[in-house]
């Protein structure tokens, strides 16, 4: 049990931060899980937003966020459109 005023204040702060961090963590995990089940471009944008937010508030490390974004972006298969040349040189 905290005795001093500053220890009591620290307990209050930690409780508040823990609730916030758990909320951020829950959001990013749910977003990643939903994207894994059904990958879409809009879902990828939501995943990026959630991961960047979690990294910004130090819930996860920024390199972990980058690694997850890289791996999840590979699930989206972007079809490259080949362009036909307008005029052939002779």
C-alpha positions, -999 to +999 in steps of 0.1 A: +000+000+000+015+034-010+023+056+020+035+090+006+015+114-014+037+110-045+033+072-043-005+075-041-005+098-071+018+074-090-007+046-084-035+068-098-015+077-129-005+040-135-041+029-133-051+055-158-022+047-182-029+010-179-065+014-190-055+036-219-027+013-231-050-018-229-076+000-250-050+009-276-037-027-276-071-042-279-079-020-309-048-028-328-051-065-321-087-066-332-080-046-364-051-069-373-072-100-366-101-087-387-077-079-416-062-114-414-096-129-420-106-106-448-077-085-463-089-054-482-073-021-491-096-003-467-087-028-440-050-023-446-055+015-441-072+008-408-044-016-397-018+010-405-036+036-385-040+013-355-004+002-356+010+037-360-011+048-330+001+019-308+037+027-317+033+064-311+020+059-276+047+032-269+023+003-265+044-016-291+079-008-305+080+012-337+100-016-354+073-042-345+047-019-361+068-017-392+074-054-393+036-061-389+027-036-416+052-051-440+039-086-434+003-077-436+007-056-468+020-088-485-015-103-480-029-078-505-020-089-540-018-057-561-023-064-597+001-045-618-014-032-650+009-035-679+008-005-702+010-009-739+032+015-756+013+042-775+035+040-806+062+016-816+094+031-828+105+020-863 
